[in-house]
Amino acid sequence: MKEQLEKLHDEALLSQFSIDKQLKITISLTMVIQRQLKLLAEKTRTPIEDMDREFILANLASVEVTPEATENAAAVVKKVLAK
């Protein structure tokens, strides 16, 4: 219920401003992300600034992020940068 009230608050806040539709969508998604990160921080007692991609993936998707997965992702980035 609290999330529904926060979403209603966000919508009411955004509706007061003349903002480009695409930007409004981006801002709405950012507000949802902020709420989810806040909940994750409270649940795990981890400050948001200490959360890395692997932490977020592991906790929101309930998967085990192995060092190999992290290395594979880094290899993809390295390969793209090499082009």
N, CA, C and O atoms as a Tinker XYZ file with bonds, in Angstrom:
   332  protein
     1  N      0.818000   -1.195000    0.000000    73     2
     2  CA     0.000000    0.000000    0.000000    64     1     3
     3  C      0.862000    1.258000    0.000000    63     2     4     5
     4  O      0.548000    2.241000   -0.672000    81     3
     5  N      1.950000    1.214000    0.762000    73     3     6
     6  CA     2.823000    2.382000    0.832000    64     5     7
     7  C      3.377000    2.734000   -0.551000    63     6     8     9
     8  O      3.461000    3.908000   -0.912000    81     7
     9  N      3.754000    1.707000   -1.323000    73     7    10
    10  CA     4.296000    1.954000   -2.660000    64     9    11
    11  C      3.244000    2.601000   -3.561000    63    10    12    13
    12  O      3.570000    3.475000   -4.364000    81    11
    13  N      1.992000    2.182000   -3.434000    73    11    14
    14  CA     0.922000    2.780000   -4.232000    64    13    15
    15  C      0.747000    4.251000   -3.888000    63    14    16    17
    16  O      0.521000    5.081000   -4.769000    81    15
    17  N      0.852000    4.567000   -2.611000    73    15    18
    18  CA     0.738000    5.969000   -2.199000    64    17    19
    19  C      1.919000    6.793000   -2.703000    63    18    20    21
    20  O      1.750000    7.942000   -3.110000    81    19
    21  N      3.115000    6.207000   -2.676000    73    19    22
    22  CA     4.291000    6.917000   -3.182000    64    21    23
    23  C      4.181000    7.125000   -4.688000    63    22    24    25
    24  O      4.559000    8.177000   -5.203000    81    23
    25  N      3.658000    6.116000   -5.397000    73    23    26
    26  CA     3.468000    6.246000   -6.844000    64    25    27
    27  C      2.448000    7.346000   -7.138000    63    26    28    29
    28  O      2.648000    8.152000   -8.047000    81    27
    29  N      1.364000    7.380000   -6.379000    73    27    30
    30  CA     0.352000    8.424000   -6.539000    64    29    31
    31  C      0.962000    9.801000   -6.291000    63    30    32    33
    32  O      0.676000   10.756000   -7.014000    81    31
    33  N      1.803000    9.895000   -5.265000    73    31    34
    34  CA     2.477000   11.162000   -4.961000    64    33    35
    35  C      3.363000   11.586000   -6.137000    63    34    36    37
    36  O      3.354000   12.749000   -6.540000    81    35
    37  N      4.131000   10.629000   -6.686000    73    35    38
    38  CA     5.002000   10.937000   -7.824000    64    37    39
    39  C      4.194000   11.434000   -9.015000    63    38    40    41
    40  O      4.558000   12.422000   -9.653000    81    39
    41  N      3.097000   10.746000   -9.311000    73    39    42
    42  CA     2.250000   11.138000  -10.440000    64    41    43
    43  C      1.649000   12.521000  -10.226000    63    42    44    45
    44  O      1.601000   13.337000  -11.147000    81    43
    45  N      1.189000   12.778000   -8.997000    73    43    46
    46  CA     0.611000   14.089000   -8.687000    64    45    47
    47  C      1.664000   15.184000   -8.802000    63    46    48    49
    48  O      1.373000   16.282000   -9.277000    81    47
    49  N      2.865000   14.891000   -8.376000    73    47    50
    50  CA     3.952000   15.861000   -8.474000    64    49    51
    51  C      4.297000   16.146000   -9.933000    63    50    52    53
    52  O      4.394000   17.305000  -10.337000    81    51
    53  N      4.480000   15.099000  -10.716000    73    51    54
    54  CA     4.847000   15.272000  -12.123000    64    53    55
    55  C      3.756000   15.969000  -12.935000    63    54    56    57
    56  O      4.055000   16.726000  -13.858000    81    55
    57  N      2.499000   15.717000  -12.592000    73    55    58
    58  CA     1.395000   16.288000  -13.371000    64    57    59
    59  C      1.323000   17.813000  -13.264000    63    58    60    61
    60  O      0.644000   18.460000  -14.061000    81    59
    61  N      2.006000   18.371000  -12.307000    73    59    62
    62  CA     1.973000   19.819000  -12.112000    64    61    63
    63  C      2.911000   20.581000  -13.036000    63    62    64    65
    64  O      2.886000   21.811000  -13.079000    81    63
    65  N      3.737000   19.849000  -13.772000    73    63    66
    66  CA     4.744000   20.505000  -14.602000    64    65    67
    67  C      4.572000   20.133000  -16.064000    63    66    68    69
    68  O      4.199000   19.010000  -16.404000    81    67
    69  N      4.850000   21.094000  -16.904000    73    67    70
    70  CA     4.808000   20.863000  -18.340000    64    69    71
    71  C      6.166000   20.296000  -18.764000    63    70    72    73
    72  O      7.120000   21.030000  -19.022000    81    71
    73  N      6.215000   18.970000  -18.824000    73    71    74
    74  CA     7.459000   18.265000  -19.134000    64    73    75
    75  C      7.213000   17.395000  -20.360000    63    74    76    77
    76  O      6.144000   16.803000  -20.512000    81    75
    77  N      8.206000   17.325000  -21.223000    73    75    78
    78  CA     8.154000   16.461000  -22.391000    64    77    79
    79  C      7.738000   15.045000  -21.973000    63    78    80    81
    80  O      8.181000   14.540000  -20.941000    81    79
    81  N      6.885000   14.413000  -22.784000    73    79    82
    82  CA     6.344000   13.092000  -22.440000    64    81    83
    83  C      7.446000   12.054000  -22.217000    63    82    84    85
    84  O      7.374000   11.276000  -21.266000    81    83
    85  N      8.451000   12.035000  -23.069000    73    83    86
    86  CA     9.551000   11.069000  -22.925000    64    85    87
    87  C     10.338000   11.319000  -21.641000    63    86    88    89
    88  O     10.711000   10.379000  -20.940000    81    87
    89  N     10.586000   12.584000  -21.342000    73    87    90
    90  CA    11.296000   12.925000  -20.109000    64    89    91
    91  C     10.460000   12.544000  -18.889000    63    90    92    93
    92  O     10.998000   12.076000  -17.885000    81    91
    93  N      9.156000   12.744000  -18.977000    73    91    94
    94  CA     8.263000   12.391000  -17.874000    64    93    95
    95  C      8.314000   10.880000  -17.614000    63    94    96    97
    96  O      8.314000   10.448000  -16.461000    81    95
    97  N      8.356000   10.088000  -18.671000    73    95    98
    98  CA     8.463000    8.630000  -18.538000    64    97    99
    99  C      9.789000    8.269000  -17.873000    63    98   100   101
   100  O      9.828000    7.430000  -16.973000    81    99
   101  N     10.866000    8.898000  -18.313000    73    99   102
   102  CA    12.187000    8.647000  -17.735000    64   101   103
   103  C     12.212000    9.012000  -16.251000    63   102   104   105
   104  O     12.752000    8.267000  -15.433000    81   103
   105  N     11.637000   10.140000  -15.914000    73   103   106
   106  CA    11.603000   10.566000  -14.518000    64   105   107
   107  C     10.763000    9.603000  -13.687000    63   106   108   109
   108  O     11.145000    9.256000  -12.569000    81   107
   109  N      9.637000    9.172000  -14.213000    73   107   110
   110  CA     8.783000    8.209000  -13.500000    64   109   111
   111  C      9.533000    6.912000  -13.222000    63   110   112   113
   112  O      9.462000    6.373000  -12.117000    81   111
   113  N     10.251000    6.412000  -14.225000    73   111   114
   114  CA    11.039000    5.189000  -14.033000    64   113   115
   115  C     12.139000    5.402000  -13.007000    63   114   116   117
   116  O     12.417000    4.516000  -12.198000    81   115
   117  N     12.757000    6.557000  -13.034000    73   115   118
   118  CA    13.803000    6.874000  -12.064000    64   117   119
   119  C     13.232000    6.900000  -10.648000    63   118   120   121
   120  O     13.882000    6.448000   -9.706000    81   119
   121  N     12.041000    7.419000  -10.499000    73   119   122
   122  CA    11.399000    7.447000   -9.179000    64   121   123
   123  C     11.096000    6.025000   -8.681000    63   122   124   125
   124  O     11.246000    5.733000   -7.494000    81   123
   125  N     10.673000    5.154000   -9.591000    73   123   126
   126  CA    10.438000    3.753000   -9.226000    64   125   127
   127  C     11.746000    3.099000   -8.794000    63   126   128   129
   128  O     11.793000    2.387000   -7.791000    81   127
   129  N     12.791000    3.343000   -9.550000    73   127   130
   130  CA    14.105000    2.785000   -9.225000    64   129   131
   131  C     14.564000    3.278000   -7.859000    63   130   132   133
   132  O     15.091000    2.504000   -7.059000    81   131
   133  N     14.364000    4.556000   -7.595000    73   131   134
   134  CA    14.766000    5.118000   -6.304000    64   133   135
   135  C     14.036000    4.423000   -5.164000    63   134   136   137
   136  O     14.639000    4.106000   -4.139000    81   135
   137  N     12.740000    4.184000   -5.339000    73   135   138
   138  CA    11.966000    3.499000   -4.289000    64   137   139
   139  C     12.465000    2.077000   -4.079000    63   138   140   141
   140  O     12.575000    1.619000   -2.942000    81   139
   141  N     12.770000    1.372000   -5.173000    73   139   142
   142  CA    13.247000    0.002000   -5.073000    64   141   143
   143  C     14.614000   -0.059000   -4.394000    63   142   144   145
   144  O     14.863000   -0.935000   -3.566000    81   143
   145  N     15.492000    0.871000   -4.746000    73   143   146
   146  CA    16.813000    0.894000   -4.106000    64   145   147
   147  C     16.707000    1.234000   -2.628000    63   146   148   149
   148  O     17.440000    0.688000   -1.803000    81   147
   149  N     15.797000    2.131000   -2.300000    73   147   150
   150  CA    15.585000    2.480000   -0.892000    64   149   151
   151  C     15.106000    1.264000   -0.101000    63   150   152   153
   152  O     15.582000    1.007000    1.005000    81   151
   153  N     14.160000    0.519000   -0.675000    73   151   154
   154  CA    13.669000   -0.695000   -0.017000    64   153   155
   155  C     14.774000   -1.734000    0.127000    63   154   156   157
   156  O     14.889000   -2.383000    1.167000    81   155
   157  N     15.585000   -1.893000   -0.914000    73   155   158
   158  CA    16.692000   -2.843000   -0.872000    64   157   159
   159  C     17.700000   -2.435000    0.195000    63   158   160   161
   160  O     18.221000   -3.283000    0.920000    81   159
   161  N     17.972000   -1.145000    0.292000    73   159   162
   162  CA    18.902000   -0.646000    1.310000    64   161   163
   163  C     18.382000   -0.945000    2.709000    63   162   164   165
   164  O     19.141000   -1.356000    3.587000    81   163
   165  N     17.092000   -0.739000    2.911000    73   163   166
   166  CA    16.501000   -1.025000    4.223000    64   165   167
   167  C     16.538000   -2.520000    4.519000    63   166   168   169
   168  O     16.859000   -2.927000    5.636000    81   167
   169  N     16.209000   -3.338000    3.521000    73   167   170
   170  CA    16.162000   -4.792000    3.699000    64   169   171
   171  C     17.533000   -5.380000    4.000000    63   170   172   173
   172  O     17.670000   -6.241000    4.869000    81   171
   173  N     18.544000   -4.915000    3.279000    73   171   174
   174  CA    19.886000   -5.497000    3.409000    64   173   175
   175  C     20.790000   -4.705000    4.343000    63   174   176   177
   176  O     21.900000   -5.130000    4.662000    81   175
   177  N     20.298000   -3.545000    4.778000    73   175   178
   178  CA    21.108000   -2.648000    5.614000    64   177   179
   179  C     22.426000   -2.283000    4.928000    63   178   180   181
   180  O     23.486000   -2.219000    5.551000    81   179
   181  N     22.314000   -2.048000    3.627000    73   179   182
   182  CA    23.456000   -1.655000    2.812000    64   181   183
   183  C     23.175000   -0.283000    2.221000    63   182   184   185
   184  O     22.153000   -0.104000    1.560000    81   183
   185  N     24.047000    0.688000    2.438000    73   183   186
   186  CA    23.835000    2.006000    1.837000    64   185   187
   187  C     23.805000    1.904000    0.303000    63   186   188   189
   188  O     24.559000    1.135000   -0.293000    81   187
   189  N     22.941000    2.677000   -0.307000    73   187   190
   190  CA    22.795000    2.642000   -1.764000    64   189   191
   191  C     24.129000    2.879000   -2.461000    63   190   192   193
   192  O     24.428000    2.244000   -3.473000    81   191
   193  N     24.930000    3.791000   -1.919000    73   191   194
   194  CA    26.210000    4.100000   -2.571000    64   193   195
   195  C     27.192000    2.929000   -2.518000    63   194   196   197
   196  O     28.178000    2.920000   -3.255000    81   195
   197  N     26.937000    1.952000   -1.664000    73   195   198
   198  CA    27.801000    0.768000   -1.592000    64   197   199
   199  C     27.318000   -0.380000   -2.477000    63   198   200   201
   200  O     27.968000   -1.422000   -2.554000    81   199
   201  N     26.180000   -0.188000   -3.144000    73   199   202
   202  CA    25.623000   -1.237000   -4.003000    64   201   203
   203  C     26.259000   -1.158000   -5.388000    63   202   204   205
   204  O     26.225000   -0.116000   -6.042000    81   203
   205  N     26.839000   -2.278000   -5.823000    73   203   206
   206  CA    27.334000   -2.324000   -7.188000    64   205   207
   207  C     26.350000   -3.130000   -8.037000    63   206   208   209
   208  O     25.344000   -3.629000   -7.531000    81   207
   209  N     26.648000   -3.250000   -9.319000    73   207   210
   210  CA    25.748000   -3.951000  -10.234000    64   209   211
   211  C     25.500000   -5.388000   -9.793000    63   210   212   213
   212  O     24.373000   -5.880000   -9.836000    81   211
   213  N     26.559000   -6.042000   -9.375000    73   211   214
   214  CA    26.445000   -7.438000   -8.963000    64   213   215
   215  C     25.550000   -7.581000   -7.725000    63   214   216   217
   216  O     24.740000   -8.504000   -7.640000    81   215
   217  N     25.704000   -6.674000   -6.785000    73   215   218
   218  CA    24.877000   -6.697000   -5.572000    64   217   219
   219  C     23.404000   -6.510000   -5.927000    63   218   220   221
   220  O     22.541000   -7.240000   -5.440000    81   219
   221  N     23.130000   -5.530000   -6.776000    73   219   222
   222  CA    21.751000   -5.250000   -7.171000    64   221   223
   223  C     21.162000   -6.447000   -7.911000    63   222   224   225
   224  O     20.039000   -6.861000   -7.624000    81   223
   225  N     21.905000   -6.999000   -8.854000    73   223   226
   226  CA    21.428000   -8.162000   -9.600000    64   225   227
   227  C     21.163000   -9.342000   -8.677000    63   226   228   229
   228  O     20.113000   -9.977000   -8.763000    81   227
   229  N     22.098000   -9.633000   -7.805000    73   227   230
   230  CA    21.955000  -10.767000   -6.892000    64   229   231
   231  C     20.743000  -10.607000   -5.985000    63   230   232   233
   232  O     20.022000  -11.574000   -5.741000    81   231
   233  N     20.511000   -9.408000   -5.487000    73   231   234
   234  CA    19.435000   -9.198000   -4.527000    64   233   235
   235  C     18.066000   -8.984000   -5.151000    63   234   236   237
   236  O     17.064000   -9.406000   -4.574000    81   235
   237  N     17.993000   -8.347000   -6.303000    73   235   238
   238  CA    16.690000   -8.121000   -6.927000    64   237   239
   239  C     16.233000   -9.308000   -7.768000    63   238   240   241
   240  O     15.035000   -9.564000   -7.882000    81   239
   241  N     17.180000  -10.032000   -8.357000    73   239   242
   242  CA    16.818000  -11.178000   -9.198000    64   241   243
   243  C     16.994000  -12.505000   -8.465000    63   242   244   245
   244  O     16.662000  -13.563000   -9.000000    81   243
   245  N     17.510000  -12.449000   -7.258000    73   243   246
   246  CA    17.757000  -13.663000   -6.459000    64   245   247
   247  C     18.570000  -14.696000   -7.235000    63   246   248   249
   248  O     18.203000  -15.867000   -7.333000    81   247
   249  N     19.678000  -14.224000   -7.778000    73   247   250
   250  CA    20.608000  -15.105000   -8.491000    64   249   251
   251  C     21.979000  -14.988000   -7.851000    63   250   252   253
   252  O     22.282000  -14.006000   -7.173000    81   251
   253  N     22.807000  -16.011000   -8.077000    73   251   254
   254  CA    24.180000  -15.951000   -7.588000    64   253   255
   255  C     25.052000  -15.377000   -8.702000    63   254   256   257
   256  O     25.190000  -15.973000   -9.770000    81   255
   257  N     25.624000  -14.239000   -8.442000    73   255   258
   258  CA    26.499000  -13.598000   -9.422000    64   257   259
   259  C     27.928000  -14.031000   -9.106000    63   258   260   261
   260  O     28.523000  -13.604000   -8.116000    81   259
   261  N     28.458000  -14.889000   -9.971000    73   259   262
   262  CA    29.789000  -15.438000   -9.749000    64   261   263
   263  C     30.866000  -14.491000  -10.276000    63   262   264   265
   264  O     30.589000  -13.636000  -11.117000    81   263
   265  N     32.080000  -14.645000   -9.784000    73   263   266
   266  CA    33.183000  -13.859000  -10.350000    64   265   267
   267  C     33.333000  -14.108000  -11.858000    63   266   268   269
   268  O     33.708000  -13.206000  -12.606000    81   267
   269  N     33.038000  -15.331000  -12.294000    73   267   270
   270  CA    33.121000  -15.653000  -13.727000    64   269   271
   271  C     32.133000  -14.815000  -14.538000    63   270   272   273
   272  O     32.471000  -14.342000  -15.623000    81   271
   273  N     30.920000  -14.630000  -14.023000    73   271   274
   274  CA    29.925000  -13.814000  -14.719000    64   273   275
   275  C     30.400000  -12.366000  -14.828000    63   274   276   277
   276  O     30.230000  -11.725000  -15.865000    81   275
   277  N     30.993000  -11.861000  -13.756000    73   275   278
   278  CA    31.520000  -10.501000  -13.760000    64   277   279
   279  C     32.668000  -10.375000  -14.757000    63   278   280   281
   280  O     32.755000   -9.389000  -15.489000    81   279
   281  N     33.545000  -11.373000  -14.784000    73   279   282
   282  CA    34.661000  -11.365000  -15.731000    64   281   283
   283  C     34.166000  -11.446000  -17.175000    63   282   284   285
   284  O     34.709000  -10.782000  -18.058000    81   283
   285  N     33.133000  -12.263000  -17.414000    73   283   286
   286  CA    32.570000  -12.367000  -18.768000    64   285   287
   287  C     32.007000  -11.030000  -19.225000    63   286   288   289
   288  O     32.180000  -10.643000  -20.381000    81   287
   289  N     31.335000  -10.325000  -18.324000    73   287   290
   290  CA    30.777000   -9.008000  -18.664000    64   289   291
   291  C     31.914000   -8.023000  -18.973000    63   290   292   293
   292  O     31.820000   -7.239000  -19.917000    81   291
   293  N     32.959000   -8.067000  -18.193000    73   291   294
   294  CA    34.105000   -7.189000  -18.429000    64   293   295
   295  C     34.770000   -7.504000  -19.763000    63   294   296   297
   296  O     35.240000   -6.598000  -20.450000    81   295
   297  N     34.811000   -8.789000  -20.136000    73   295   298
   298  CA    35.409000   -9.190000  -21.413000    64   297   299
   299  C     34.594000   -8.646000  -22.589000    63   298   300   301
   300  O     35.155000   -8.236000  -23.605000    81   299
   301  N     33.287000   -8.647000  -22.444000    73   299   302
   302  CA    32.433000   -8.104000  -23.508000    64   301   303
   303  C     32.716000   -6.616000  -23.687000    63   302   304   305
   304  O     32.845000   -6.140000  -24.815000    81   303
   305  N     32.813000   -5.888000  -22.589000    73   303   306
   306  CA    33.098000   -4.448000  -22.660000    64   305   307
   307  C     34.469000   -4.214000  -23.302000    63   306   308   309
   308  O     34.625000   -3.335000  -24.150000    81   307
   309  N     35.442000   -4.999000  -22.894000    73   307   310
   310  CA    36.791000   -4.869000  -23.444000    64   309   311
   311  C     36.784000   -5.122000  -24.950000    63   310   312   313
   312  O     37.453000   -4.412000  -25.701000    81   311
   313  N     36.035000   -6.123000  -25.390000    73   311   314
   314  CA    35.953000   -6.459000  -26.804000    64   313   315
   315  C     35.311000   -5.323000  -27.598000    63   314   316   317
   316  O     35.763000   -4.995000  -28.694000    81   315
   317  N     34.261000   -4.727000  -27.045000    73   315   318
   318  CA    33.593000   -3.608000  -27.733000    64   317   319
   319  C     34.517000   -2.408000  -27.815000    63   318   320   321
   320  O     34.571000   -1.733000  -28.843000    81   319
   321  N     35.244000   -2.137000  -26.740000    73   319   322
   322  CA    36.167000   -0.999000  -26.747000    64   321   323
   323  C     37.329000   -1.190000  -27.707000    63   322   324   325
   324  O     37.894000   -0.214000  -28.201000    81   323
   325  N     37.691000   -2.446000  -27.975000    73   323   326
   326  CA    38.806000   -2.751000  -28.857000    64   325   327
   327  C     38.457000   -2.487000  -30.333000    63   326   328   329
   328  O     39.349000   -2.350000  -31.169000    81   327
   329  N     37.185000   -2.418000  -30.636000    73   327   330
   330  CA    36.765000   -2.221000  -32.035000    64   329   331
   331  C     37.035000   -0.839000  -32.526000    63   330   332
   332  O     36.737000   -0.525000  -33.678000    81   331
